[in-house]
Amino acid sequence: MNVTGAIYAPTTTVVYAGGASGANGCTQIIAQTVKLTGGTSLSANCSGKGTKSIGNPALTALAD
C-alpha cells in the first residue's frame, strides 16, 4: 500500500500494519493514536503532492 495524502481521524486510532509503506509518497496522519507495526514505513516527501505543511516539528511528539 502506498498512500499519498492525509489520513484524518483525530478522535481514533490509525493502525498501519503488515508492511504498509509510504516510502515513495507523502503520508500525513492526524489521529489520536498512530500505531506502526510489521515493517511499516512512512515518508514525508510532500513537495508537490498537494498537502499542507504540518508545521513546526518541535511541536510533534511520539508516545508509547
PDBQT receptor file of N, H, CA, C and O in Angstrom, charges set to zero:
ATOM      1  N   MET A   1       0.854  -1.172   0.000  1.00  0.00    +0.000 N 
ATOM      2  CA  MET A   1       0.000   0.000   0.000  1.00  0.00    +0.000 C 
ATOM      3  C   MET A   1       0.894   1.226   0.000  1.00  0.00    +0.000 C 
ATOM      4  O   MET A   1       1.838   1.303   0.786  1.00  0.00    +0.000 OA
ATOM      5  N   ASN A   2       0.614   2.170  -0.856  1.00  0.00    +0.000 N 
ATOM      6  H   ASN A   2      -0.153   2.107  -1.495  1.00  0.00    +0.000 HD
ATOM      7  CA  ASN A   2       1.362   3.422  -0.916  1.00  0.00    +0.000 C 
ATOM      8  C   ASN A   2       0.350   4.557  -0.835  1.00  0.00    +0.000 C 
ATOM      9  O   ASN A   2      -0.420   4.776  -1.769  1.00  0.00    +0.000 OA
ATOM     10  N   VAL A   3       0.353   5.271   0.270  1.00  0.00    +0.000 N 
ATOM     11  H   VAL A   3       0.980   5.093   1.029  1.00  0.00    +0.000 HD
ATOM     12  CA  VAL A   3      -0.605   6.349   0.480  1.00  0.00    +0.000 C 
ATOM     13  C   VAL A   3       0.070   7.691   0.225  1.00  0.00    +0.000 C 
ATOM     14  O   VAL A   3       1.125   7.978   0.792  1.00  0.00    +0.000 OA
ATOM     15  N   THR A   4      -0.527   8.499  -0.614  1.00  0.00    +0.000 N 
ATOM     16  H   THR A   4      -1.384   8.266  -1.075  1.00  0.00    +0.000 HD
ATOM     17  CA  THR A   4      -0.070   9.863  -0.823  1.00  0.00    +0.000 C 
ATOM     18  C   THR A   4      -1.229  10.775  -0.469  1.00  0.00    +0.000 C 
ATOM     19  O   THR A   4      -2.262  10.781  -1.140  1.00  0.00    +0.000 OA
ATOM     20  N   GLY A   5      -1.046  11.545   0.593  1.00  0.00    +0.000 N 
ATOM     21  H   GLY A   5      -0.207  11.540   1.138  1.00  0.00    +0.000 HD
ATOM     22  CA  GLY A   5      -2.098  12.429   1.074  1.00  0.00    +0.000 C 
ATOM     23  C   GLY A   5      -2.184  12.385   2.578  1.00  0.00    +0.000 C 
ATOM     24  O   GLY A   5      -1.211  12.063   3.260  1.00  0.00    +0.000 OA
ATOM     25  N   ALA A   6      -3.354  12.709   3.090  1.00  0.00    +0.000 N 
ATOM     26  H   ALA A   6      -4.144  12.971   2.536  1.00  0.00    +0.000 HD
ATOM     27  CA  ALA A   6      -3.535  12.771   4.539  1.00  0.00    +0.000 C 
ATOM     28  C   ALA A   6      -4.625  11.803   4.987  1.00  0.00    +0.000 C 
ATOM     29  O   ALA A   6      -5.633  11.612   4.308  1.00  0.00    +0.000 OA
ATOM     30  N   ILE A   7      -4.395  11.205   6.136  1.00  0.00    +0.000 N 
ATOM     31  H   ILE A   7      -3.575  11.360   6.688  1.00  0.00    +0.000 HD
ATOM     32  CA  ILE A   7      -5.405  10.391   6.809  1.00  0.00    +0.000 C 
ATOM     33  C   ILE A   7      -5.832  11.205   8.017  1.00  0.00    +0.000 C 
ATOM     34  O   ILE A   7      -5.013  11.488   8.892  1.00  0.00    +0.000 OA
ATOM     35  N   TYR A   8      -7.101  11.583   8.079  1.00  0.00    +0.000 N 
ATOM     36  H   TYR A   8      -7.766  11.353   7.368  1.00  0.00    +0.000 HD
ATOM     37  CA  TYR A   8      -7.599  12.454   9.144  1.00  0.00    +0.000 C 
ATOM     38  C   TYR A   8      -8.601  11.693   9.995  1.00  0.00    +0.000 C 
ATOM     39  O   TYR A   8      -9.728  11.443   9.567  1.00  0.00    +0.000 OA
ATOM     40  N   ALA A   9      -8.185  11.324  11.204  1.00  0.00    +0.000 N 
ATOM     41  H   ALA A   9      -7.269  11.527  11.551  1.00  0.00    +0.000 HD
ATOM     42  CA  ALA A   9      -9.036  10.600  12.144  1.00  0.00    +0.000 C 
ATOM     43  C   ALA A   9      -8.681  11.079  13.550  1.00  0.00    +0.000 C 
ATOM     44  O   ALA A   9      -8.137  10.308  14.341  1.00  0.00    +0.000 OA
ATOM     45  N   PRO A  10      -8.982  12.347  13.877  1.00  0.00    +0.000 N 
ATOM     46  CA  PRO A  10      -8.463  12.967  15.102  1.00  0.00    +0.000 C 
ATOM     47  C   PRO A  10      -8.957  12.371  16.410  1.00  0.00    +0.000 C 
ATOM     48  O   PRO A  10      -8.366  12.637  17.457  1.00  0.00    +0.000 OA
ATOM     49  N   THR A  11     -10.017  11.576  16.390  1.00  0.00    +0.000 N 
ATOM     50  H   THR A  11     -10.497  11.360  15.540  1.00  0.00    +0.000 HD
ATOM     51  CA  THR A  11     -10.538  11.040  17.643  1.00  0.00    +0.000 C 
ATOM     52  C   THR A  11     -10.412   9.525  17.742  1.00  0.00    +0.000 C 
ATOM     53  O   THR A  11     -11.049   8.911  18.598  1.00  0.00    +0.000 OA
ATOM     54  N   THR A  12      -9.609   8.917  16.889  1.00  0.00    +0.000 N 
ATOM     55  H   THR A  12      -9.092   9.416  16.194  1.00  0.00    +0.000 HD
ATOM     56  CA  THR A  12      -9.499   7.458  16.877  1.00  0.00    +0.000 C 
ATOM     57  C   THR A  12      -8.049   7.024  16.661  1.00  0.00    +0.000 C 
ATOM     58  O   THR A  12      -7.154   7.858  16.530  1.00  0.00    +0.000 OA
ATOM     59  N   THR A  13      -7.833   5.718  16.627  1.00  0.00    +0.000 N 
ATOM     60  H   THR A  13      -8.560   5.041  16.734  1.00  0.00    +0.000 HD
ATOM     61  CA  THR A  13      -6.515   5.145  16.403  1.00  0.00    +0.000 C 
ATOM     62  C   THR A  13      -6.384   4.730  14.936  1.00  0.00    +0.000 C 
ATOM     63  O   THR A  13      -7.300   4.136  14.368  1.00  0.00    +0.000 OA
ATOM     64  N   VAL A  14      -5.241   5.048  14.330  1.00  0.00    +0.000 N 
ATOM     65  H   VAL A  14      -4.497   5.531  14.792  1.00  0.00    +0.000 HD
ATOM     66  CA  VAL A  14      -4.924   4.595  12.975  1.00  0.00    +0.000 C 
ATOM     67  C   VAL A  14      -3.811   3.566  13.110  1.00  0.00    +0.000 C 
ATOM     68  O   VAL A  14      -2.785   3.833  13.736  1.00  0.00    +0.000 OA
ATOM     69  N   VAL A  15      -4.016   2.382  12.519  1.00  0.00    +0.000 N 
ATOM     70  H   VAL A  15      -4.849   2.165  12.011  1.00  0.00    +0.000 HD
ATOM     71  CA  VAL A  15      -3.028   1.307  12.579  1.00  0.00    +0.000 C 
ATOM     72  C   VAL A  15      -2.508   1.032  11.178  1.00  0.00    +0.000 C 
ATOM     73  O   VAL A  15      -3.287   0.727  10.275  1.00  0.00    +0.000 OA
ATOM     74  N   TYR A  16      -1.201   1.138  10.990  1.00  0.00    +0.000 N 
ATOM     75  H   TYR A  16      -0.568   1.386  11.724  1.00  0.00    +0.000 HD
ATOM     76  CA  TYR A  16      -0.522   0.745   9.756  1.00  0.00    +0.000 C 
ATOM     77  C   TYR A  16       0.180  -0.556  10.089  1.00  0.00    +0.000 C 
ATOM     78  O   TYR A  16       1.051  -0.577  10.959  1.00  0.00    +0.000 OA
ATOM     79  N   ALA A  17      -0.175  -1.640   9.420  1.00  0.00    +0.000 N 
ATOM     80  H   ALA A  17      -0.883  -1.623   8.713  1.00  0.00    +0.000 HD
ATOM     81  CA  ALA A  17       0.399  -2.928   9.783  1.00  0.00    +0.000 C 
ATOM     82  C   ALA A  17       0.748  -3.757   8.556  1.00  0.00    +0.000 C 
ATOM     83  O   ALA A  17       0.203  -3.549   7.472  1.00  0.00    +0.000 OA
ATOM     84  N   GLY A  18       1.663  -4.695   8.744  1.00  0.00    +0.000 N 
ATOM     85  H   GLY A  18       2.105  -4.863   9.625  1.00  0.00    +0.000 HD
ATOM     86  CA  GLY A  18       1.962  -5.694   7.726  1.00  0.00    +0.000 C 
ATOM     87  C   GLY A  18       2.692  -5.195   6.514  1.00  0.00    +0.000 C 
ATOM     88  O   GLY A  18       2.371  -5.603   5.397  1.00  0.00    +0.000 OA
ATOM     89  N   GLY A  19       3.661  -4.328   6.688  1.00  0.00    +0.000 N 
ATOM     90  H   GLY A  19       3.922  -3.997   7.595  1.00  0.00    +0.000 HD
ATOM     91  CA  GLY A  19       4.479  -3.900   5.564  1.00  0.00    +0.000 C 
ATOM     92  C   GLY A  19       3.913  -2.743   4.768  1.00  0.00    +0.000 C 
ATOM     93  O   GLY A  19       4.354  -2.505   3.643  1.00  0.00    +0.000 OA
ATOM     94  N   ALA A  20       2.947  -2.012   5.317  1.00  0.00    +0.000 N 
ATOM     95  H   ALA A  20       2.590  -2.205   6.230  1.00  0.00    +0.000 HD
ATOM     96  CA  ALA A  20       2.431  -0.828   4.628  1.00  0.00    +0.000 C 
ATOM     97  C   ALA A  20       3.576   0.152   4.433  1.00  0.00    +0.000 C 
ATOM     98  O   ALA A  20       4.429   0.296   5.308  1.00  0.00    +0.000 OA
ATOM     99  N   SER A  21       3.598   0.823   3.295  1.00  0.00    +0.000 N 
ATOM    100  H   SER A  21       2.905   0.706   2.584  1.00  0.00    +0.000 HD
ATOM    101  CA  SER A  21       4.714   1.707   3.012  1.00  0.00    +0.000 C 
ATOM    102  C   SER A  21       4.255   2.980   2.335  1.00  0.00    +0.000 C 
ATOM    103  O   SER A  21       3.455   2.958   1.400  1.00  0.00    +0.000 OA
ATOM    104  N   GLY A  22       4.777   4.083   2.824  1.00  0.00    +0.000 N 
ATOM    105  H   GLY A  22       5.428   4.101   3.583  1.00  0.00    +0.000 HD
ATOM    106  CA  GLY A  22       4.577   5.362   2.165  1.00  0.00    +0.000 C 
ATOM    107  C   GLY A  22       5.913   5.897   1.714  1.00  0.00    +0.000 C 
ATOM    108  O   GLY A  22       6.078   7.104   1.540  1.00  0.00    +0.000 OA
ATOM    109  N   ALA A  23       6.877   4.998   1.521  1.00  0.00    +0.000 N 
ATOM    110  H   ALA A  23       6.743   4.018   1.661  1.00  0.00    +0.000 HD
ATOM    111  CA  ALA A  23       8.261   5.374   1.282  1.00  0.00    +0.000 C 
ATOM    112  C   ALA A  23       8.463   6.235   0.041  1.00  0.00    +0.000 C 
ATOM    113  O   ALA A  23       9.414   7.015  -0.003  1.00  0.00    +0.000 OA
ATOM    114  N   ASN A  24       7.607   6.122  -0.962  1.00  0.00    +0.000 N 
ATOM    115  H   ASN A  24       6.835   5.488  -0.926  1.00  0.00    +0.000 HD
ATOM    116  CA  ASN A  24       7.785   6.908  -2.176  1.00  0.00    +0.000 C 
ATOM    117  C   ASN A  24       6.767   8.029  -2.295  1.00  0.00    +0.000 C 
ATOM    118  O   ASN A  24       6.677   8.685  -3.333  1.00  0.00    +0.000 OA
ATOM    119  N   GLY A  25       6.018   8.247  -1.257  1.00  0.00    +0.000 N 
ATOM    120  H   GLY A  25       6.092   7.715  -0.414  1.00  0.00    +0.000 HD
ATOM    121  CA  GLY A  25       4.973   9.255  -1.335  1.00  0.00    +0.000 C 
ATOM    122  C   GLY A  25       5.030  10.220  -0.184  1.00  0.00    +0.000 C 
ATOM    123  O   GLY A  25       6.089  10.517   0.369  1.00  0.00    +0.000 OA
ATOM    124  N   CYS A  26       3.879  10.689   0.151  1.00  0.00    +0.000 N 
ATOM    125  H   CYS A  26       3.019  10.448  -0.298  1.00  0.00    +0.000 HD
ATOM    126  CA  CYS A  26       3.726  11.653   1.238  1.00  0.00    +0.000 C 
ATOM    127  C   CYS A  26       2.545  11.183   2.068  1.00  0.00    +0.000 C 
ATOM    128  O   CYS A  26       1.409  11.199   1.595  1.00  0.00    +0.000 OA
ATOM    129  N   THR A  27       2.794  10.775   3.274  1.00  0.00    +0.000 N 
ATOM    130  H   THR A  27       3.717  10.762   3.658  1.00  0.00    +0.000 HD
ATOM    131  CA  THR A  27       1.715  10.308   4.133  1.00  0.00    +0.000 C 
ATOM    132  C   THR A  27       1.684  11.162   5.388  1.00  0.00    +0.000 C 
ATOM    133  O   THR A  27       2.642  11.173   6.161  1.00  0.00    +0.000 OA
ATOM    134  N   GLN A  28       0.592  11.872   5.591  1.00  0.00    +0.000 N 
ATOM    135  H   GLN A  28      -0.187  11.863   4.963  1.00  0.00    +0.000 HD
ATOM    136  CA  GLN A  28       0.386  12.657   6.799  1.00  0.00    +0.000 C 
ATOM    137  C   GLN A  28      -0.754  12.007   7.566  1.00  0.00    +0.000 C 
ATOM    138  O   GLN A  28      -1.826  11.766   7.012  1.00  0.00    +0.000 OA
ATOM    139  N   ILE A  29      -0.520  11.725   8.843  1.00  0.00    +0.000 N 
ATOM    140  H   ILE A  29       0.351  11.922   9.293  1.00  0.00    +0.000 HD
ATOM    141  CA  ILE A  29      -1.540  11.086   9.665  1.00  0.00    +0.000 C 
ATOM    142  C   ILE A  29      -1.887  11.996  10.828  1.00  0.00    +0.000 C 
ATOM    143  O   ILE A  29      -1.029  12.359  11.632  1.00  0.00    +0.000 OA
ATOM    144  N   ILE A  30      -3.149  12.354  10.901  1.00  0.00    +0.000 N 
ATOM    145  H   ILE A  30      -3.846  12.059  10.247  1.00  0.00    +0.000 HD
ATOM    146  CA  ILE A  30      -3.674  13.145  12.010  1.00  0.00    +0.000 C 
ATOM    147  C   ILE A  30      -4.623  12.221  12.753  1.00  0.00    +0.000 C 
ATOM    148  O   ILE A  30      -5.701  11.904  12.250  1.00  0.00    +0.000 OA
ATOM    149  N   ALA A  31      -4.230  11.781  13.958  1.00  0.00    +0.000 N 
ATOM    150  H   ALA A  31      -3.355  12.038  14.366  1.00  0.00    +0.000 HD
ATOM    151  CA  ALA A  31      -5.034  10.834  14.715  1.00  0.00    +0.000 C 
ATOM    152  C   ALA A  31      -4.745  10.995  16.198  1.00  0.00    +0.000 C 
ATOM    153  O   ALA A  31      -3.737  11.582  16.590  1.00  0.00    +0.000 OA
ATOM    154  N   GLN A  32      -5.642  10.467  17.010  1.00  0.00    +0.000 N 
ATOM    155  H   GLN A  32      -6.461   9.990  16.692  1.00  0.00    +0.000 HD
ATOM    156  CA  GLN A  32      -5.399  10.475  18.451  1.00  0.00    +0.000 C 
ATOM    157  C   GLN A  32      -4.204   9.577  18.764  1.00  0.00    +0.000 C 
ATOM    158  O   GLN A  32      -3.357   9.929  19.585  1.00  0.00    +0.000 OA
ATOM    159  N   THR A  33      -4.140   8.419  18.109  1.00  0.00    +0.000 N 
ATOM    160  H   THR A  33      -4.829   8.134  17.442  1.00  0.00    +0.000 HD
ATOM    161  CA  THR A  33      -3.038   7.479  18.288  1.00  0.00    +0.000 C 
ATOM    162  C   THR A  33      -2.687   6.884  16.934  1.00  0.00    +0.000 C 
ATOM    163  O   THR A  33      -3.576   6.552  16.150  1.00  0.00    +0.000 OA
ATOM    164  N   VAL A  34      -1.389   6.747  16.654  1.00  0.00    +0.000 N 
ATOM    165  H   VAL A  34      -0.666   7.016  17.291  1.00  0.00    +0.000 HD
ATOM    166  CA  VAL A  34      -0.920   6.101  15.430  1.00  0.00    +0.000 C 
ATOM    167  C   VAL A  34      -0.047   4.926  15.842  1.00  0.00    +0.000 C 
ATOM    168  O   VAL A  34       0.900   5.095  16.610  1.00  0.00    +0.000 OA
ATOM    169  N   LYS A  35      -0.360   3.734  15.335  1.00  0.00    +0.000 N 
ATOM    170  H   LYS A  35      -1.130   3.597  14.712  1.00  0.00    +0.000 HD
ATOM    171  CA  LYS A  35       0.400   2.536  15.653  1.00  0.00    +0.000 C 
ATOM    172  C   LYS A  35       0.997   1.978  14.373  1.00  0.00    +0.000 C 
ATOM    173  O   LYS A  35       0.274   1.680  13.422  1.00  0.00    +0.000 OA
ATOM    174  N   LEU A  36       2.329   1.835  14.348  1.00  0.00    +0.000 N 
ATOM    175  H   LEU A  36       2.916   2.077  15.120  1.00  0.00    +0.000 HD
ATOM    176  CA  LEU A  36       3.045   1.297  13.192  1.00  0.00    +0.000 C 
ATOM    177  C   LEU A  36       3.618  -0.056  13.580  1.00  0.00    +0.000 C 
ATOM    178  O   LEU A  36       4.377  -0.147  14.545  1.00  0.00    +0.000 OA
ATOM    179  N   THR A  37       3.268  -1.115  12.844  1.00  0.00    +0.000 N 
ATOM    180  H   THR A  37       2.652  -1.041  12.060  1.00  0.00    +0.000 HD
ATOM    181  CA  THR A  37       3.775  -2.458  13.157  1.00  0.00    +0.000 C 
ATOM    182  C   THR A  37       4.130  -3.201  11.880  1.00  0.00    +0.000 C 
ATOM    183  O   THR A  37       3.717  -2.805  10.790  1.00  0.00    +0.000 OA
ATOM    184  N   GLY A  38       4.897  -4.279  12.014  1.00  0.00    +0.000 N 
ATOM    185  H   GLY A  38       5.233  -4.600  12.900  1.00  0.00    +0.000 HD
ATOM    186  CA  GLY A  38       5.157  -5.192  10.904  1.00  0.00    +0.000 C 
ATOM    187  C   GLY A  38       5.949  -4.622   9.750  1.00  0.00    +0.000 C 
ATOM    188  O   GLY A  38       5.617  -4.891   8.595  1.00  0.00    +0.000 OA
ATOM    189  N   GLY A  39       6.982  -3.847  10.015  1.00  0.00    +0.000 N 
ATOM    190  H   GLY A  39       7.252  -3.628  10.952  1.00  0.00    +0.000 HD
ATOM    191  CA  GLY A  39       7.825  -3.333   8.936  1.00  0.00    +0.000 C 
ATOM    192  C   GLY A  39       7.237  -2.139   8.207  1.00  0.00    +0.000 C 
ATOM    193  O   GLY A  39       7.592  -1.882   7.056  1.00  0.00    +0.000 OA
ATOM    194  N   THR A  40       6.359  -1.418   8.848  1.00  0.00    +0.000 N 
ATOM    195  H   THR A  40       6.071  -1.627   9.783  1.00  0.00    +0.000 HD
ATOM    196  CA  THR A  40       5.718  -0.254   8.247  1.00  0.00    +0.000 C 
ATOM    197  C   THR A  40       6.700   0.909   8.135  1.00  0.00    +0.000 C 
ATOM    198  O   THR A  40       7.518   1.120   9.030  1.00  0.00    +0.000 OA
ATOM    199  N   SER A  41       6.622   1.660   7.046  1.00  0.00    +0.000 N 
ATOM    200  H   SER A  41       5.957   1.489   6.319  1.00  0.00    +0.000 HD
ATOM    201  CA  SER A  41       7.450   2.855   6.895  1.00  0.00    +0.000 C 
ATOM    202  C   SER A  41       6.623   3.986   6.306  1.00  0.00    +0.000 C 
ATOM    203  O   SER A  41       5.669   3.767   5.560  1.00  0.00    +0.000 OA
ATOM    204  N   LEU A  42       7.014   5.196   6.662  1.00  0.00    +0.000 N 
ATOM    205  H   LEU A  42       7.789   5.374   7.269  1.00  0.00    +0.000 HD
ATOM    206  CA  LEU A  42       6.346   6.389   6.143  1.00  0.00    +0.000 C 
ATOM    207  C   LEU A  42       7.396   7.336   5.593  1.00  0.00    +0.000 C 
ATOM    208  O   LEU A  42       8.561   7.285   5.985  1.00  0.00    +0.000 OA
ATOM    209  N   SER A  43       6.976   8.197   4.685  1.00  0.00    +0.000 N 
ATOM    210  H   SER A  43       6.029   8.239   4.366  1.00  0.00    +0.000 HD
ATOM    211  CA  SER A  43       7.867   9.202   4.125  1.00  0.00    +0.000 C 
ATOM    212  C   SER A  43       7.189  10.558   4.199  1.00  0.00    +0.000 C 
ATOM    213  O   SER A  43       5.969  10.658   4.073  1.00  0.00    +0.000 OA
ATOM    214  N   ALA A  44       7.973  11.586   4.400  1.00  0.00    +0.000 N 
ATOM    215  H   ALA A  44       8.964  11.504   4.503  1.00  0.00    +0.000 HD
ATOM    216  CA  ALA A  44       7.428  12.937   4.466  1.00  0.00    +0.000 C 
ATOM    217  C   ALA A  44       7.905  13.772   3.288  1.00  0.00    +0.000 C 
ATOM    218  O   ALA A  44       8.117  14.976   3.426  1.00  0.00    +0.000 OA
ATOM    219  N   ASN A  45       8.073  13.145   2.134  1.00  0.00    +0.000 N 
ATOM    220  H   ASN A  45       7.900  12.167   2.022  1.00  0.00    +0.000 HD
ATOM    221  CA  ASN A  45       8.476  13.850   0.928  1.00  0.00    +0.000 C 
ATOM    222  C   ASN A  45       7.231  14.417   0.256  1.00  0.00    +0.000 C 
ATOM    223  O   ASN A  45       6.727  13.858  -0.718  1.00  0.00    +0.000 OA
ATOM    224  N   CYS A  46       6.738  15.542   0.792  1.00  0.00    +0.000 N 
ATOM    225  H   CYS A  46       7.147  15.996   1.584  1.00  0.00    +0.000 HD
ATOM    226  CA  CYS A  46       5.437  16.060   0.377  1.00  0.00    +0.000 C 
ATOM    227  C   CYS A  46       5.512  17.180  -0.662  1.00  0.00    +0.000 C 
ATOM    228  O   CYS A  46       4.482  17.742  -1.034  1.00  0.00    +0.000 OA
ATOM    229  N   SER A  47       6.682  17.502  -1.123  1.00  0.00    +0.000 N 
ATOM    230  H   SER A  47       7.519  17.045  -0.821  1.00  0.00    +0.000 HD
ATOM    231  CA  SER A  47       6.825  18.568  -2.092  1.00  0.00    +0.000 C 
ATOM    232  C   SER A  47       6.037  18.243  -3.361  1.00  0.00    +0.000 C 
ATOM    233  O   SER A  47       6.272  17.216  -3.997  1.00  0.00    +0.000 OA
ATOM    234  N   GLY A  48       5.114  19.112  -3.722  1.00  0.00    +0.000 N 
ATOM    235  H   GLY A  48       4.923  19.947  -3.206  1.00  0.00    +0.000 HD
ATOM    236  CA  GLY A  48       4.334  18.943  -4.937  1.00  0.00    +0.000 C 
ATOM    237  C   GLY A  48       3.218  17.908  -4.861  1.00  0.00    +0.000 C 
ATOM    238  O   GLY A  48       2.684  17.504  -5.894  1.00  0.00    +0.000 OA
ATOM    239  N   LYS A  49       2.859  17.472  -3.659  1.00  0.00    +0.000 N 
ATOM    240  H   LYS A  49       3.293  17.800  -2.820  1.00  0.00    +0.000 HD
ATOM    241  CA  LYS A  49       1.829  16.444  -3.509  1.00  0.00    +0.000 C 
ATOM    242  C   LYS A  49       0.446  17.006  -3.185  1.00  0.00    +0.000 C 
ATOM    243  O   LYS A  49      -0.527  16.254  -3.133  1.00  0.00    +0.000 OA
ATOM    244  N   GLY A  50       0.347  18.323  -2.966  1.00  0.00    +0.000 N 
ATOM    245  H   GLY A  50       1.138  18.934  -3.009  1.00  0.00    +0.000 HD
ATOM    246  CA  GLY A  50      -0.948  18.926  -2.693  1.00  0.00    +0.000 C 
ATOM    247  C   GLY A  50      -1.363  18.929  -1.235  1.00  0.00    +0.000 C 
ATOM    248  O   GLY A  50      -2.486  19.317  -0.912  1.00  0.00    +0.000 OA
ATOM    249  N   THR A  51      -0.477  18.504  -0.350  1.00  0.00    +0.000 N 
ATOM    250  H   THR A  51       0.435  18.189  -0.611  1.00  0.00    +0.000 HD
ATOM    251  CA  THR A  51      -0.789  18.541   1.079  1.00  0.00    +0.000 C 
ATOM    252  C   THR A  51      -0.195  19.792   1.701  1.00  0.00    +0.000 C 
ATOM    253  O   THR A  51       0.737  20.388   1.161  1.00  0.00    +0.000 OA
ATOM    254  N   LYS A  52      -0.742  20.177   2.834  1.00  0.00    +0.000 N 
ATOM    255  H   LYS A  52      -1.499  19.692   3.272  1.00  0.00    +0.000 HD
ATOM    256  CA  LYS A  52      -0.224  21.350   3.538  1.00  0.00    +0.000 C 
ATOM    257  C   LYS A  52       0.837  20.923   4.535  1.00  0.00    +0.000 C 
ATOM    258  O   LYS A  52       0.830  19.794   5.025  1.00  0.00    +0.000 OA
ATOM    259  N   SER A  53       1.744  21.834   4.827  1.00  0.00    +0.000 N 
ATOM    260  H   SER A  53       1.750  22.751   4.428  1.00  0.00    +0.000 HD
ATOM    261  CA  SER A  53       2.777  21.578   5.812  1.00  0.00    +0.000 C 
ATOM    262  C   SER A  53       2.143  21.349   7.179  1.00  0.00    +0.000 C 
ATOM    263  O   SER A  53       1.202  22.044   7.561  1.00  0.00    +0.000 OA
ATOM    264  N   ILE A  54       2.663  20.375   7.907  1.00  0.00    +0.000 N 
ATOM    265  H   ILE A  54       3.428  19.811   7.597  1.00  0.00    +0.000 HD
ATOM    266  CA  ILE A  54       2.147  20.082   9.241  1.00  0.00    +0.000 C 
ATOM    267  C   ILE A  54       2.523  21.171  10.224  1.00  0.00    +0.000 C 
ATOM    268  O   ILE A  54       1.816  21.385  11.208  1.00  0.00    +0.000 OA
ATOM    269  N   GLY A  55       3.604  21.850   9.979  1.00  0.00    +0.000 N 
ATOM    270  H   GLY A  55       4.178  21.676   9.179  1.00  0.00    +0.000 HD
ATOM    271  CA  GLY A  55       4.014  22.927  10.873  1.00  0.00    +0.000 C 
ATOM    272  C   GLY A  55       5.331  22.627  11.564  1.00  0.00    +0.000 C 
ATOM    273  O   GLY A  55       6.190  21.932  11.022  1.00  0.00    +0.000 OA
ATOM    274  N   ASN A  56       5.475  23.149  12.740  1.00  0.00    +0.000 N 
ATOM    275  H   ASN A  56       4.777  23.714  13.180  1.00  0.00    +0.000 HD
ATOM    276  CA  ASN A  56       6.709  23.044  13.498  1.00  0.00    +0.000 C 
ATOM    277  C   ASN A  56       6.911  21.624  14.022  1.00  0.00    +0.000 C 
ATOM    278  O   ASN A  56       6.142  21.176  14.873  1.00  0.00    +0.000 OA
ATOM    279  N   PRO A  57       7.933  20.897  13.531  1.00  0.00    +0.000 N 
ATOM    280  CA  PRO A  57       8.158  19.526  14.009  1.00  0.00    +0.000 C 
ATOM    281  C   PRO A  57       8.468  19.474  15.500  1.00  0.00    +0.000 C 
ATOM    282  O   PRO A  57       8.284  18.431  16.127  1.00  0.00    +0.000 OA
ATOM    283  N   ALA A  58       8.932  20.568  16.076  1.00  0.00    +0.000 N 
ATOM    284  H   ALA A  58       9.082  21.416  15.567  1.00  0.00    +0.000 HD
ATOM    285  CA  ALA A  58       9.219  20.583  17.511  1.00  0.00    +0.000 C 
ATOM    286  C   ALA A  58       7.963  20.407  18.340  1.00  0.00    +0.000 C 
ATOM    287  O   ALA A  58       8.046  20.036  19.510  1.00  0.00    +0.000 OA
ATOM    288  N   LEU A  59       6.792  20.668  17.754  1.00  0.00    +0.000 N 
ATOM    289  H   LEU A  59       6.725  20.970  16.803  1.00  0.00    +0.000 HD
ATOM    290  CA  LEU A  59       5.537  20.512  18.486  1.00  0.00    +0.000 C 
ATOM    291  C   LEU A  59       4.954  19.118  18.328  1.00  0.00    +0.000 C 
ATOM    292  O   LEU A  59       3.901  18.819  18.891  1.00  0.00    +0.000 OA
ATOM    293  N   THR A  60       5.632  18.259  17.564  1.00  0.00    +0.000 N 
ATOM    294  H   THR A  60       6.487  18.502  17.107  1.00  0.00    +0.000 HD
ATOM    295  CA  THR A  60       5.179  16.888  17.350  1.00  0.00    +0.000 C 
ATOM    296  C   THR A  60       5.813  15.977  18.386  1.00  0.00    +0.000 C 
ATOM    297  O   THR A  60       6.995  16.119  18.700  1.00  0.00    +0.000 OA
ATOM    298  N   ALA A  61       5.039  15.045  18.916  1.00  0.00    +0.000 N 
ATOM    299  H   ALA A  61       4.079  14.930  18.660  1.00  0.00    +0.000 HD
ATOM    300  CA  ALA A  61       5.558  14.149  19.939  1.00  0.00    +0.000 C 
ATOM    301  C   ALA A  61       5.180  12.704  19.640  1.00  0.00    +0.000 C 
ATOM    302  O   ALA A  61       4.100  12.429  19.118  1.00  0.00    +0.000 OA
ATOM    303  N   LEU A  62       6.071  11.793  19.974  1.00  0.00    +0.000 N 
ATOM    304  H   LEU A  62       6.948  12.017  20.398  1.00  0.00    +0.000 HD
ATOM    305  CA  LEU A  62       5.784  10.369  19.884  1.00  0.00    +0.000 C 
ATOM    306  C   LEU A  62       5.637   9.835  21.300  1.00  0.00    +0.000 C 
ATOM    307  O   LEU A  62       6.397  10.202  22.196  1.00  0.00    +0.000 OA
ATOM    308  N   ALA A  63       4.674   8.987  21.489  1.00  0.00    +0.000 N 
ATOM    309  H   ALA A  63       4.056   8.689  20.762  1.00  0.00    +0.000 HD
ATOM    310  CA  ALA A  63       4.464   8.388  22.805  1.00  0.00    +0.000 C 
ATOM    311  C   ALA A  63       4.234   6.897  22.623  1.00  0.00    +0.000 C 
ATOM    312  O   ALA A  63       3.716   6.452  21.599  1.00  0.00    +0.000 OA
ATOM    313  N   ASP A  64       4.626   6.137  23.628  1.00  0.00    +0.000 N 
ATOM    314  H   ASP A  64       5.047   6.497  24.461  1.00  0.00    +0.000 HD
ATOM    315  CA  ASP A  64       4.347   4.699  23.541  1.00  0.00    +0.000 C 
ATOM    316  C   ASP A  64       3.584   4.231  24.748  1.00  0.00    +0.000 C 
ATOM    317  O   ASP A  64       3.258   3.049  24.853  1.00  0.00    +0.000 OA
TER     318      ASP A  64
